[in-house]
Amino acid sequence: MKSSIPVAITIRSFNLSGPAFKKLEENCTLSFINKTGERLSETDLMKALANVQGVIAGTEIFSRRVIDQCNSLKVISRVGVGIDSIDLGAAQEKGIRIVTTPDSPVQSVAEHTLALALCVLKNIPRYNEQMRKKNHAVTAGTLLSEKTVGIAGMGRIGTRVAELFECLGCHIFFYDPMVTRQTPSAWKRVDSIEDLVECSDIVSIHATPQADGSPLIDANVLSHANGITLINTARGTLIDEQSLISALSSGKVKAAALDVFPSEPYSGGLLSFPQVIATPHVASNTVESRLQMEMESVNNLIKSLKDAGL
């Protein structure tokens, strides 16, 4: 029997004809659905959350101001992994439970990371653009095999990325002070992010945001680089934008491939560099992963609401 529990879908894209939406409709009363295709502003988010008890959320900003006016909200169910867009302190004070979908995006993000690396090394975006302009100039690419790949953050996604690169003949180094589990003996652990940058040809970021909000990759870290390719499919705030711009200008960073940015949608200075490949925060957005994430987020929401006695 359908519940009268009011919920909202505030994420900018959700398959309204898919099985996850159908299950949500069968179990809850939908008070709001974001059909704009855009990330909701703070004001619009507050309106959407008025009187709801659960929400299917994306990367919209759940600030203290937003959460403070949510007198009915019990559960925020993220379609995705990151929770840095949510004021955790405010949510805790309100007794709001936060749930995520940590497993669903792993393969998709790992494949996107590998694709970005290959695009950089093989000059694929440049050739695609040149040929459409009848320019058939050739620039030699580079082998991925035998490259040293440094992984910053050896969680689910970082581990899968390491496995994929290793399959193609790469040497794996990693930095993650939180990892205590056993890792493959061929993977080499380093003691600092500076050491990782210094010894790698490619550095791929899969870390969680710093506790104090500071960037993991700043000017000091990049001063240790020797013409690296830098990939970020984690969080835009993990790289200091101006430091990366300076490193690209100096050649410390030979190329960058970025799916995430400090502010999104992004239109900043990094896009002026031809050696920067940019995608609009879509690493997890495959048909298969999206279906899995949406269903997992709906299941999480329904279970959490039941656990809350609703």
N, C-alpha and C positions, 0 to 999 in steps of 0.2 A: 504493500500500500504506500502511495506517495506521501512523503512527509511535508509538513507545512513550514519546515525550517527554511528561512529565507537566506539565499546565498547569491553572491555576485561573481561574474567572470570579468576581471579587470585586465587580464593579459591582452596584449594588442592583437594576438591572433590565436584562435582556437577553432578547431574543426567542428562547425555546428551541424555537420551531417555525419559525424563519426560516432563510433561506439561509446567513447568516453562521454560525449555530450548527452547521448541517449540515456546512459546510466545515471548521469547527474540529474537529468530531467525527471527520471523515474523515482528518484530518491529525495529530491529537494524541490523547493519552489524558487525559481530564478527571478530575482528582483532586478538584476541589471546584467546586461551583456555588452562588452565593449566591441562595437562593430566598426570603429573608426579606422582600424589598422595602424593607429598611432599610440604611443605611450601616453597614458593619461597624465594631465597636469595635477598638481597638488589639489587644486580646487575641485577639479572634476572627480578625482579619486575620493575626496571626502563626500561628495554628493553620491557617488556610486556605493559607498560603504554605509550610508545612513540606514540604520535598523537591520543590517544583515548580520548573521551569526557565523557565516563562513565565506571565504573568498578563494577563488582560483586565481593566483597572482603570477605576474611575470616579473619584469625588472623595474616596474614603476616604483617610485620612491614612497615608502611607508615611513614618513618622517614622524617625529614626536607630535607635531601639530596634527597630522592625519590620525595617528593612533589615539591621541587624547580625546578626539571627538567620536571615537568608535565605542559607544557604550554597550553595544550588543555583541560585538565581534568576539568570537571564541577561537577561531582557527584561521590561519593563513597557510594555504597549501600552494607551495611554489611549483610551477612547471619548470624544473631546472634544479640547479645545485646551490648557487650563490645566495647568501642572505645578507650581503653587505648593503643592499638597498633598503633594509628594514632596520629601524631603530630598535635594537634588541632590548635595551634597557626599558624603553617605554612599553614594549610588548610584554615584557616580564611583569612590570608594575600592574598592567591591566589583566594579567593572567591569560594572555593570548598564546596559544600553542602554535609553533611554526614547524611545518613538515616540508620535506623536499623530495626530489626524485634522483638520488645519487647514482643509481646504476644505469638508468635509461640512456643518458647522453654519451656514455663512455666511448663506444665504438665510433659513433658519428664524429665526435670531437677529435678523436685520435686520427681518423682517416683524413679529416680536414687539415689537421696539422701536417700530416705527411704530404698531402696535396699542395699545401702552401710551400713546403720545402722544395718539392719538385718543380713547382712553377718558378721559383727563384733560380734554382740551379740550371734549369733547362731553358730559361728565358721565354717561357710559353706565352705569358700575357703580351710581351713585346712583339713576338712574331705574329700573334693573332691580330694585334692592332696594325702592324706594318703591312701585312698582306692585304688587309682591307683598303689600304691606301696605295696598293700596287708597289710597295717597297719590299724588295726581296733580299735586302742586305742580311748577311749572316754574321752572328757573333757566337763563337764557340761556347758551348755549355760546359758544365762541370759534372763529374760523377758524384753520386751520393755515396756509393760504396767506398768503404775505408775512411769515411769522414768520422771525426769525433763529435758525437752529439751529446750536449750537456742538458740534462733535464732538471729544471728547478721546480721541485714539488713532485714527490713520488707517491701520490695517491692513486686512486683508481685510474684516472685518465693518464697521468704521467707514466704509470707502469705500462699501460697498454701502448702508449706512444713509444716507449723504450723497446717494447717487444717488436713493434712494426719496423722500427729503424734497424734493430739488430738483425731481423730477417733479411734486410737488404745489404748486410755487410758492414754496418756501422759499429763503431766502438762507443759504448755507453758509459758516460760519467753522470753522476747525479749529486745534487745537494738537497737535503731535506733533514733538518735537525730533529724532526718529530718522528722519523721512521725508526722503529726498533725491530721490525720483522726481518726475517732472512730474505736477502735478495740474491739473484743469480751471481755466482762467483765471478763471472766475466764482467759484471758491472762494477765500476770503480766509484767509490764514495769519496767526495771531497769535503773539506771542513768549512768552506765559506763560499758565498756566492761569487766573491772576487776570484777565488781559485777556479771555480767552474767556468767563468767567462774567459779567464786567461788560457785555459787548456783546451777550449772547444772551438770547433769550426762553426757549429750551429748550436745556438742556445734556444731551447724551447721552454716557455714558462707555463707551469701548471700548478702554481702555488695558490694558496688562499690569501686574501688580503691581509696586510700587516695589521696587528692589533691596534696600532696608533694611527693607522691610515696612511703612513708614509710609503713611498715607493720602494719596492725591492731593488729595482734597477735605477740607479741614480748616476750622477756625473762621476762619482768616485768609482763605482763598480765598472762603468763603461771605460774608464781610463785604463783598465786592465785588458781591454779587448784588443784583438789583433786582426781586424778585418772580418769579424764574425757576421753570420746571418742570424738575426734575432727574430724569433717567432713568438707571438703572444695570442693564445686562444683562451686565456683565463679571465683576467680582469684588467681593464684599461688603466686603473689606478696603480698597478704594479710597476709601471714604467713612468719615469718622469719625462714628460713630453719634450720639454726644452732641452734636456740632457740628450735625449735621443736625436733630436734635430741637430745638435752640435756634433754628436758622434757620427751621424751620417755625412755631415759636411766635411769632417776631418778624415773620414775613411776608417775610423775605429770600428764602426759598424758598416759593413760593405752593403748590406741589404737588410730590409725588415719586411716581415709578412705579418699583418695585424688583422685580427678579427674583432678586437675590442679596443675601446678608446676611453680617455678620461671623461669625455662628454659625448653623448650619442643622441641623435645622429651626428656624425662627425663631419666637419668641413674645415679642419685646421691645416696648419703648416706642413704636416707630414705628407699630405697629398701632393705637395709640389715636387716631391722627389720621385724621379722615375724608377728608382731602385726600391721603392716601397710598394708592396702589393697590399691592397686593402679590401676586406670584405665586411659587410655591415652586420656583424654579430650574428652570424648564421651557422657557426660550426656545428651546433647540435641540431640544426633544422633539416633533417632528412625525413622522408615520409615515414620510414620505419621507426626511427627514434622518436619522432614527434608523436606518433600513435601510442607508443609505449609510455612516453612521459605524460601525455594527457590522461591516459587510463590510470597510471600510477598516482597522479595528482588527485584525480577524482576518488580513487579508492582510499587514499590517505585522508582526504577531507571527510568522507562518509564515516570512516572508522574513528577519526578523531572527534567528530561531533557525537558519535555514539558513546565514546569513552568519556565525554564531558557530560553525559547524561541527557543528551538532547535527542 
